[in-house]
Every structure is written in structure tokens, then in C-alpha cells.
Amino acid sequence: MKEVFVNSSINYLKKNNVCDSKQEKIFKYTLESLYSFFTKSFVILFLSIFLHTFQITFFTLLFYSVLRGFTFGIHATKNIYCWIISLTTYIIFPFLISHYELSNVIIYSIYVIGILAILLWAPSDTKARPLLNKNKRIVNKFIALTYILILIMLSCIFNINNFKEIICVILTLNFICTCPITYFIFKQPYKNYRFYKKSVV
């Protein structure tokens, strides 16, 4: 189904002169990502209704998707792995949030560690999508930091139920997905733009 959607979309874009052969790889990657995101989101949110965690799951997905749009991070090597990880993450974490409350010490510790992770490692690219533009990497880091600091500030000002815990979850996910150790464990190359430069030279 995904292949049908991506190929038909690429053919349509080519036919209307929106993309050429040089841009095809970029458009294909983007379309595959969009397809995976929306299909997984639909399934996850549908399941969350039965677990009575729809609101928490929705905002966790929303906030983390925005953050990941600037910090990037490791991707599963196979679609089935991605499904397993996504379902496990977005079902278990919201369920735990709805049943357990974190202490302020744990919350603020995760805040600090999460901010440091963005400073040190974001954005983290992949072999399929190396971040070659240095200025873009700096801008992405700045936007990610600004975004998460705004969320943290709002969580401290407004006492919204489960808001702090949701931010802790997205910071934890970002920490895992951008950490060099995660790349090492799953045998994925880290800071791929360096290898690109070496290969060009």
C-alpha cells in the first residue's frame, strides 16, 4: 500500500513538473515518512481510545513530532521494527502517565538532561538523510531549544494535568533517538554528513 501511494504520488509530481530525477529521492523519502507517520498515528490514536489515554497520546504525538522535525534522530531499519517501537512507546508511556505521577525532582532532572541532549546531539541525522548544511543544523538546534524551553516554561506557569509528564516523555524519546550510544547499539552511522564530506574529497 505504501509503495502504491509513494509511486503514484511521484509519477503525479513528475507529470506536473514538480520534481525531476535529481529531486525524486528527496520527495520519495518525504512521502514515505508522511505515509508512515499518518498511518501509525491513526492506529495509535484509535487504540488509545480503548485505553482511555487519547488526550495524553494525542499531545505526546503532537509535541514530539514537532520536536523531531528539528532534532531528527535514528530510524528503525525495517518498517515492522518501526511499528513495534511506535506502538509500544505511544501506548505504554501514555498509559503510565495516566496512572502514575512523577515527583518534581524526577521531572526537573529529565528537563535538564533533555535540554543537554539537544545541545549536545541535535540534530542527529541518518545515512538516508545526512544533514549536510551546517547553518541548517545550527538553526534546527536553536529552534528545537526554543520550542522545548517554551513548553517547559508553560508547564511551570500553568498547572495543566499531565503536561509536565508529557514533556518528560518527549524529552526521553528525543534523548534515546539522538544519543550516539543508540546509534552504536543498532549499528547505525552517526553524524553522517562527515562521511559524505570525506567521500566527496
N, C-alpha and C positions, 0 to 999 in steps of 0.2 A: 504493500500500500504506500509506504513512504517513497519507494523508488518511482512509482507511478506519479505521485504528486510532484516530486522533485523534477523528474524528466519532462513532464508535461509543462511545468512552470518554466523550465529552462528553454524549452522549444518555443514557448509563447514569447518569452523575453527576447530571444534571438530573432524571432519573426518580426517583432516590432522594434528591432534595433536598439533595445535597451542594454543588452550586453553582447560583447564579442567573445571570441575564443579565449582571449587573454583574461577576461573577467569571469569566465564560466566557472572556474574553480572556486572563486570567492562567493559567487551567487549560489553555487551548489552547496557550499558549506553553510551559508546563512539559511538557506531554505531547509536543509536537513536539521539545523539547530531549532528553527522555528517550529517545524513539524513535531520534533521530539518534545519540545517544551509544552506545546499546547495539548498534545495527546496525553502526556504524563500528567499535566496539571488537571485535565478533565477527570482522569481516573482517580487521582489522589483526592481531589475535592469531592468527588462522588462518594468515595469510601469514607471520607471524613464526616459526611452527613450521618452515617450509621454509627459512627463512634462519638458523635456529638462534639466534635472538635473543629467544625467547619470554619468558624471565625478565626481561631488561632492558626489553623493550617493555611487559610487564605492569606493572612497578613505575613506569615512566615515565608510563604512562597513569593509574595509580592516584594517584601523588603529585601529578601536575599537575591531575587532575580535582578533587582536594580543594582545591588552591590556587586554581584558577579559580573554585571555588564561592564564594570570598570576594573575589577580586580582579576577577572578571568579565573584561571586555575585548572587543575588537572581534569581530564575527561576519561571516562571508562573506555577501555579498548574495544569493548563489544557492547552492542545495544542492549543485550539481555542483562549484562552487568549493570548498566546504567538504570534499567528498570528496577532491578533488585535493590540497588542502593537508594534510588529515589523513593520507592515505596516504603522501604524500611525507615529512612530518615524522616520523611514527611508524615508518616503515620505514627511512629514511636515517639518522636520528640514532642509533637503537639499533645499526644495523649499524656505524656509525663507532665507537661506544663499544666494541663488541666487538673491534675491530681496532686501535684507537689509544688510547694512554694520554696524558692531559693532564698537563702539568707542574703542580707546586703553585702556581707563580706565576700561571698562567692560571686555575686552579681558584679560588684565593682572590680574584683580581681579579673573576671572574664573581660570586662570592659577594657582594662589596661592591657591585658595580653592581646586582645583583639586589635587594639589600636597599634600596638607594637608590630603585630603581624603584617598589618597594612603598610606600615612604614618600612619594614624590612624586606617584604617579599612581593608586595603587589606593585604592578600587575604581573601575574605569573602566566607565561604563555604555554603553548603546546607545540609539538612538532608540526601538526597540521596547520597551525595558525601562529607562526612566530611574530612577535611584536617588534618589527624592525625599526620603527620610528622612535628615536629616543625622546623627542619632545612629546609625542603622544603618550609614552609610558609615564612621563612626569605629570602630564595633565590628568591622566587616568588616576594616578596615585592621589593627586590633590583633590579631585572630585570625590573619590572614594572616602578620603579622610573627612572632607567637609560634610558629606552625606551622613556618615556614621556618627560624627560629632553632633550633628543636628538631631539625629534620632536619640542619642544619649541625653542630650540637653532636654529634649521634650519628655523623655522618660523620668527625668529628675524633677521637672516642673509640674507635670501632670501625673496624678496618681491613677493611671489607667490600668485596669485589671489585666495582668499577664503581659503587659507591654515590655517591662524590663526583661522578663524571661524570654520573650520572642527575640529581642535584640541579642541576648546571650546565645541563643541558638544560631542566629545568622552569623555572629562573630565566630562561634565554634566551627561552623561549616566552612567559613572562609579561611580560618586558621588551617584546617585539615587540607583543604583543596589547594592552598597556595604554599604550604610548607614544603621545603626541599626534601625532607625525610619521606613525605608521602610519595613524591616522585621517585625517590630511591627504592622504596618498598615495592612499588608497582613497575619498576624498571623502565621509567619514562625519562627522557632527557629534560634537563632543567635549563632555563634561560636560553631558549633555542635560537634567539637572534645572534648569539655569539657564534654558534656553529655555522649559521648562514654566512656571516661575515668571513669566517675562516675559509669556507668553501668557495666564496667569491674570489678571495685573494689567491 
